[in-house]
């Protein structure tokens, strides 16, 4: 497996974990912003490896992010700061 592909997948996985932590830890959006930056870096690595991998990573972020956000709101419908 190429290093670009491996790092892209690892970074997307890390972004997914950070979003999962964001559901349980109130951070005023800092974790969400960090997850976005890490996901963009992972997507960039995937595009650098091959365009179809980049498109797949972008689709995962664009569709998986809102699904996780909806799941988080379903778990904790009332959030307070």
Secondary structure, 3 states (H helix, E strand, C coil): CCHHHHHHHHHHHHHHHHHHHHHHCCCCCHHHHHHHHHHHHHHHHHHHHCHHHHHHHHHHHHHHHHHHHHHHHHHCCCCCC
